[in-house]
């Protein structure tokens, strides 16, 4: 029996400007944490596949970095390319916007998808924060004029409001075909990748605006011995002043980052984790394409 006759499988790009809730939505759909989140824009820097197999349908969501106008440094250009390249081979686009806030970056995304041939679903996120739901009416009307063929779904990814409606709508557009991944696989990324991402998340959450986003994490060692996972990670910053911020007084901030990251790692990997962190200055790495390539920032293009 040809499985492709009674199963559906497709790729769905989650796109939008920074900090609009793409990663929160993916985590909600999967029912577990996969993509890191913070209040800082540009938390997501890579494409991350989230695979959700429900009965005969396999949804392959592509979480993307936020598309932004400022693309002066190599890392900004790499993130924009990672986001736009996701549009090449997907079956459905889910464009996330934030309630009544329409920015130049939303407009940039809209212009990118207006010429696309595949179905587009526009998800208006964070509607639970609106006191007056009627404020959505002109937003919906404006979007409908621009993209009359798009389906528009108000929702709230954080609390799951209408996320089931979004999933049902996506399911209508999945093409018939075999499932590309085993039923129990939820991503294409390896554990080393997620270890680095969890450390970076804790840094971004703790330091807020104190530290520019020119910071990344590199896993030097990832080794299982018995029931213990040993991880050595290096936090790369661009200046000595940033190194001092990450380490904190008497190393307290680095210690706290390590404790919080280790807890999430143990939950994700199901093993006891011994995590060692170092902070290293690598001047200019965020504007150096060779450095970015070695750190995995060019893998999504």
Secondary structure, DSSP 4 states (H G I P E B T S, - for coil): --GGGT-EEEEEEEE-STTSSHHHHHHHHHTS--S---SSTT---S-EEEEEEETTEEEEEEE-PPP-S---SHHHHHHHHHHHHTTSS-SEEEEEEETTB--HHHHHHHHHHHT--SEEEEEEE-GGG-S-GGGHHHHHHHHHHH-TTSEEEE-BTTTTBTHHHHHHHHHHTPPB---SS-TT---S--HHHHHHHHHHHHHHHHHGGGS-S--EEEEEEEEEETTEEEEEEEEEESSHHHHHHHH-GGGHHHHHHHHHHHHHHHHHHSSEEEEEEEEEE-TTGGG-HHHHHHTTTTTT-
